[in-house]
Amino acid sequence: MTEGYRWILVDEYQDVGPGEYDLIASVAGRSIEDRDSRLSLFAVGDDDQNIYAFAGASVEYIRRFNKDYKARQVHLVENYRSTANIINASSRVIKLAGQRMKADHDLVVDSARTSGPPGGELEELDAVGRGRVQILQDASTMREQAALAIRELKRIEALGLAGWSWARAAVIAREWEFLEPVRSLCEAQGIPVQFAKENPPRFWRLRETQAFINWLKARGGEDLSASALADWVAKQPDGKWWALLKEGVDTLVAELGGGKTSIGPRFVQEWLAEWSHDARRRQSGLLLLSAHSAKGLEFDDVVVLDGGWQARSPVEDPDSERRLFYVAMTRARRGLALLSMKRRHPIIGGLDDPAFLWREPSPEPIDVSDSDKRYRTLELADVDLSYAGRLGKGHMALDALERLNAGDPIGLRQQGERWLVVDRHDVPVGRLAMSFKPPKDAEFFAGSVHAVCIWFREDSADEYREHVRRDRWPVVVPELVYRS
C-alpha cells in the first residue's frame, strides 16, 4: 500500500482518535524496529484546538507524538490571520488551560506586520474600540444579546471600511438556539443572513441535480462542449439550488478555459462532486454558526455570543469549553466582540489585558422586537421518505409535487401524532417523521420548501419496499418557522 511513498502528512493531528491513530501507526510502520523501513511521518496539530473529544478525538495522541515516533518538534507561532490585539486576547484566554504544549511559546503576529498597530486598521478608524477586543455587557437575555450583536456589526459597517460586507462577517455561539434571535432580527431589518447548517440535504439527491444527471445520461456518454453544458443549465428556472448548480457549471467552464473544450459526462459528474463539498461553505450574508462548525473558517469581523460555555464534564476535561471559546475567538481577522450577559462570564470573566476593552453598558435601550422566531431547517431524517412513493397513480399530491419548487410556501396540518406538509392549496405533499417534535412553547408561523429531493425504490428498506408503487419519487424537505 505504501510502496513508492516515503512521507505521510497528517494535518489536524489533535483531532485524531483511537481508530485514526491505529491506521496512521499501521501505515507509517510505528512498530517496525528498523527505522529505515518506516515511512517518515509529518504531523501538524494544535492541542489548543482540540474540540472534538465528544467524537472520540484525544489530545493525548499529539502529546505522545514525539515519544511514539522519536520526532523533532517545531513550534509554529506566527499568526498570519488576526490582528495583534486579537492574538493577544485569545492567548490570554487559552493560557489558563492546563497541560498546554505551547505553554512557553506565545503566538505572535507574523513578521511582515510587526511594525503595524496592534489593533490593525480599526485602531485608527474606530474611535470606540480602537482595534481592541471588545467585551459588551449590556444584554441580560438571548434576545437582547442578539440585538446587541447586530447593533455592533452595524456600527462597524458604518465606519466605511474598504470592502466591508455582511458576507465576510459572522456571529458564533456555543449552541444553535442562541443564534435564532439573531436570524430573526436580520430578516426583520433586511440584513442578508444564513445559517451555516442550511446546506442542501444531499447535493446529489436534489431534484435539480438529478435532472442535470439525467440530461447528461441521455447523451449516451458522448463528449459535449463546455458551452453546451452552460447553455443547458442557463435555461433552467430560477431557484437557490439551480443557482448553485449554475455556479458550479460556470466555474467548471471557466477552469476549462472557455466553451469550445470537449468534456465527458463522467468527468463533469466527478468534478461537480468535488466542487459541491466546497460550495456548501460559500457565504452570501452574515453567517450564523456554532463554535464547532466555525473551526477552519475565518471572517473579517466576528461577534461571539454568551450562553452555554459552562464546562460539560469538568472532571474528564476541565478545559474543553475554554478551547472551544478560543477557537471561536481566533476566527476573526480584523474585529472581534465578545458578549457577556449580566453575570460573570465563565471564561472571560475577570480577565484584564490591554488587548481587551470592557465596554460600559449603553444608555440606548435594546429593541428586542422581531426577535421571537425559531427556525427548523429539516433534514431527510426528519421526513417520511416514502410518502409519495406509496401514493396511487393519479393522486393529486403527485401533480402538486411536480409544481413545487424550493422557496415555495408550505404549511402543516396535524394528523394524529404526526404532521402533514401541505402546499398553498392545502394539498398534502409530504409527511414529517414520527421523531419530529416542534419546539416547545412555540406556535407554527410559516414554512417553505427548503429542497425537493429524489428518492428511489431501492433506497427503501426491504420491509417497506412492497408498499412502494413507483421507482422514484420526490421528497419535500421543509424549512419551518415558529414564534415563541
Solvent accessible surface area in square Angstrom, and as a share of the most:
residue,aa,sasa,rsa
1,M,191,0.85
2,T,41,0.24
3,E,165,0.74
4,G,81,0.77
5,Y,143,0.54
6,R,126,0.46
7,W,170,0.60
8,I,36,0.18
9,L,118,0.59
10,V,23,0.13
11,D,90,0.47
12,E,77,0.35
13,Y,0,0.00
14,Q,1,0.01
15,D,35,0.18
16,V,7,0.04
17,G,3,0.03
18,P,77,0.49
19,G,53,0.51
20,E,91,0.41
21,Y,12,0.04
22,D,90,0.47
23,L,115,0.57
24,I,20,0.10
25,A,13,0.10
26,S,85,0.55
27,V,35,0.20
28,A,2,0.02
29,G,8,0.08
30,R,83,0.30
31,S,100,0.65
32,I,71,0.36
33,E,156,0.70
34,D,77,0.40
35,R,144,0.52
36,D,121,0.63
37,S,61,0.39
38,R,37,0.14
39,L,22,0.11
40,S,39,0.25
41,L,25,0.12
42,F,114,0.48
43,A,29,0.22
44,V,50,0.29
45,G,35,0.34
46,D,28,0.15
47,D,7,0.03
48,D,2,0.01
49,Q,40,0.18
50,N,4,0.02
51,I,10,0.05
52,Y,59,0.22
53,A,51,0.40
54,F,151,0.63
55,A,76,0.59
56,G,36,0.35
57,A,9,0.07
58,S,34,0.22
59,V,17,0.10
60,E,85,0.38
61,Y,29,0.11
62,I,18,0.09
63,R,69,0.25
64,R,96,0.35
65,F,21,0.09
66,N,59,0.30
67,K,170,0.72
68,D,22,0.11
69,Y,25,0.09
70,K,136,0.58
71,A,33,0.26
72,R,206,0.75
73,Q,76,0.34
74,V,90,0.52
75,H,54,0.24
76,L,130,0.65
77,V,40,0.23
78,E,71,0.32
79,N,27,0.14
80,Y,160,0.61
81,R,67,0.25
82,S,1,0.01
83,T,11,0.06
84,A,22,0.17
85,N,13,0.06
86,I,2,0.01
87,I,4,0.02
88,N,70,0.36
89,A,0,0.00
90,S,2,0.01
91,S,14,0.09
92,R,74,0.27
93,V,0,0.00
94,I,3,0.02
95,K,99,0.42
96,L,95,0.47
97,A,12,0.09
98,G,43,0.41
99,Q,152,0.68
100,R,37,0.14
101,M,55,0.25
102,K,21,0.09
103,A,57,0.44
104,D,130,0.67
105,H,72,0.32
106,D,73,0.38
107,L,34,0.17
108,V,74,0.42
109,V,22,0.13
110,D,7,0.04
111,S,83,0.53
112,A,91,0.70
113,R,83,0.30
114,T,87,0.51
115,S,115,0.74
116,G,36,0.35
117,P,74,0.47
118,P,63,0.40
119,G,0,0.00
120,G,18,0.17
121,E,82,0.37
122,L,7,0.03
123,E,55,0.25
124,E,140,0.63
125,L,88,0.44
126,D,2,0.01
127,A,75,0.58
128,V,68,0.39
129,G,1,0.01
130,R,106,0.39
131,G,5,0.05
132,R,79,0.29
133,V,1,0.00
134,Q,9,0.04
135,I,0,0.00
136,L,3,0.01
137,Q,50,0.22
138,D,13,0.07
139,A,2,0.01
140,S,58,0.37
141,T,67,0.39
142,M,65,0.29
143,R,87,0.32
144,E,43,0.19
145,Q,0,0.00
146,A,0,0.00
147,A,13,0.10
148,L,6,0.03
149,A,0,0.00
150,I,2,0.01
151,R,60,0.22
152,E,6,0.03
153,L,2,0.01
154,K,85,0.36
155,R,55,0.20
156,I,8,0.04
157,E,69,0.31
158,A,87,0.67
159,L,54,0.27
160,G,64,0.61
161,L,8,0.04
162,A,95,0.74
163,G,51,0.49
164,W,36,0.13
165,S,40,0.26
166,W,27,0.10
167,A,29,0.23
168,R,109,0.40
169,A,0,0.00
170,A,0,0.00
171,V,0,0.00
172,I,0,0.00
173,A,0,0.00
174,R,29,0.11
175,E,54,0.24
176,W,66,0.23
177,E,91,0.41
178,F,21,0.09
179,L,0,0.00
180,E,13,0.06
181,P,9,0.05
182,V,0,0.00
183,R,18,0.07
184,S,1,0.01
185,L,5,0.03
186,C,0,0.00
187,E,74,0.33
188,A,57,0.44
189,Q,86,0.38
190,G,64,0.62
191,I,14,0.07
192,P,67,0.42
193,V,33,0.19
194,Q,35,0.16
195,F,6,0.03
196,A,25,0.19
197,K,96,0.41
198,E,40,0.18
199,N,53,0.27
200,P,7,0.05
201,P,29,0.18
202,R,117,0.43
203,F,3,0.01
204,W,76,0.27
205,R,40,0.15
206,L,1,0.01
207,R,44,0.16
208,E,17,0.08
209,T,1,0.01
210,Q,22,0.10
211,A,38,0.29
212,F,0,0.00
213,I,16,0.08
214,N,64,0.33
215,W,48,0.17
216,L,0,0.00
217,K,134,0.57
218,A,86,0.67
219,R,70,0.25
220,G,71,0.68
221,G,54,0.52
222,E,97,0.44
223,D,89,0.46
224,L,5,0.02
225,S,35,0.23
226,A,0,0.00
227,S,48,0.31
228,A,33,0.26
229,L,0,0.00
230,A,23,0.18
231,D,80,0.41
232,W,51,0.18
233,V,2,0.01
234,A,70,0.54
235,K,163,0.69
236,Q,35,0.16
237,P,80,0.51
238,D,135,0.70
239,G,30,0.29
240,K,87,0.37
241,W,18,0.06
242,W,25,0.09
243,A,50,0.39
244,L,6,0.03
245,L,1,0.01
246,K,43,0.18
247,E,65,0.29
248,G,0,0.00
249,V,1,0.00
250,D,83,0.43
251,T,45,0.26
252,L,1,0.01
253,V,24,0.14
254,A,78,0.60
255,E,118,0.53
256,L,49,0.24
257,G,71,0.68
258,G,28,0.27
259,G,24,0.23
260,K,198,0.84
261,T,51,0.30
262,S,75,0.49
263,I,11,0.06
264,G,19,0.18
265,P,12,0.08
266,R,181,0.66
267,F,90,0.38
268,V,0,0.00
269,Q,50,0.22
270,E,95,0.42
271,W,40,0.14
272,L,1,0.00
273,A,32,0.25
274,E,129,0.58
275,W,33,0.12
276,S,3,0.02
277,H,124,0.55
278,D,105,0.55
279,A,9,0.07
280,R,80,0.29
281,R,146,0.53
282,R,109,0.40
283,Q,47,0.21
284,S,82,0.53
285,G,1,0.01
286,L,0,0.00
287,L,12,0.06
288,L,0,0.00
289,L,0,0.00
290,S,9,0.06
291,A,0,0.00
292,H,42,0.19
293,S,44,0.28
294,A,0,0.00
295,K,20,0.09
296,G,55,0.53
297,L,33,0.17
298,E,74,0.33
299,F,7,0.03
300,D,11,0.06
301,D,3,0.02
302,V,2,0.01
303,V,1,0.01
304,V,1,0.00
305,L,0,0.00
306,D,1,0.01
307,G,2,0.02
308,G,19,0.18
309,W,2,0.01
310,Q,90,0.40
311,A,45,0.35
312,R,123,0.45
313,S,45,0.29
314,P,75,0.47
315,V,142,0.82
316,E,149,0.67
317,D,37,0.19
318,P,85,0.53
319,D,24,0.13
320,S,29,0.19
321,E,10,0.04
322,R,38,0.14
323,R,17,0.06
324,L,3,0.02
325,F,2,0.01
326,Y,5,0.02
327,V,0,0.00
328,A,0,0.00
329,M,0,0.00
330,T,11,0.07
331,R,7,0.02
332,A,0,0.00
333,R,65,0.24
334,R,23,0.08
335,G,10,0.10
336,L,8,0.04
337,A,4,0.03
338,L,0,0.00
339,L,2,0.01
340,S,5,0.03
341,M,19,0.08
342,K,131,0.55
343,R,109,0.40
344,R,179,0.65
345,H,4,0.02
346,P,56,0.35
347,I,10,0.05
348,I,0,0.00
349,G,15,0.14
350,G,58,0.56
351,L,11,0.05
352,D,119,0.62
353,D,34,0.18
354,P,122,0.77
355,A,2,0.02
356,F,11,0.05
357,L,35,0.17
358,W,80,0.28
359,R,52,0.19
360,E,139,0.62
361,P,72,0.46
362,S,47,0.31
363,P,138,0.87
364,E,100,0.45
365,P,115,0.73
366,I,37,0.19
367,D,99,0.52
368,V,52,0.30
369,S,64,0.41
370,D,73,0.38
371,S,2,0.01
372,D,30,0.16
373,K,39,0.17
374,R,63,0.23
375,Y,8,0.03
376,R,68,0.25
377,T,22,0.13
378,L,8,0.04
379,E,108,0.48
380,L,10,0.05
381,A,83,0.64
382,D,38,0.20
383,V,10,0.06
384,D,21,0.11
385,L,46,0.23
386,S,18,0.12
387,Y,28,0.10
388,A,3,0.03
389,G,0,0.00
390,R,76,0.28
391,L,22,0.11
392,G,19,0.18
393,K,200,0.85
394,G,68,0.66
395,H,69,0.31
396,M,121,0.54
397,A,0,0.00
398,L,31,0.15
399,D,84,0.43
400,A,2,0.02
401,L,0,0.00
402,E,115,0.52
403,R,151,0.55
404,L,11,0.05
405,N,79,0.41
406,A,18,0.14
407,G,52,0.50
408,D,31,0.16
409,P,66,0.42
410,I,12,0.06
411,G,17,0.16
412,L,28,0.14
413,R,95,0.34
414,Q,108,0.48
415,Q,86,0.38
416,G,65,0.63
417,E,139,0.63
418,R,46,0.17
419,W,56,0.19
420,L,11,0.05
421,V,1,0.00
422,V,9,0.05
423,D,12,0.06
424,R,159,0.58
425,H,130,0.58
426,D,81,0.42
427,V,21,0.12
428,P,20,0.13
429,V,2,0.01
430,G,7,0.06
431,R,52,0.19
432,L,1,0.00
433,A,18,0.14
434,M,105,0.47
435,S,85,0.55
436,F,17,0.07
437,K,144,0.61
438,P,46,0.29
439,P,12,0.08
440,K,171,0.72
441,D,136,0.70
442,A,23,0.17
443,E,135,0.60
444,F,72,0.30
445,F,97,0.40
446,A,41,0.32
447,G,10,0.10
448,S,32,0.20
449,V,1,0.01
450,H,4,0.02
451,A,0,0.00
452,V,2,0.01
453,C,0,0.00
454,I,7,0.03
455,W,21,0.07
456,F,48,0.20
457,R,74,0.27
458,E,117,0.52
459,D,52,0.27
460,S,11,0.07
461,A,47,0.37
462,D,109,0.57
463,E,112,0.50
464,Y,129,0.49
465,R,83,0.30
466,E,142,0.64
467,H,100,0.45
468,V,9,0.05
469,R,159,0.58
470,R,47,0.17
471,D,97,0.50
472,R,96,0.35
473,W,4,0.01
474,P,14,0.09
475,V,8,0.05
476,V,6,0.03
477,V,0,0.00
478,P,0,0.00
479,E,24,0.11
480,L,0,0.00
481,V,22,0.12
482,Y,5,0.02
483,R,76,0.28
484,S,71,0.45
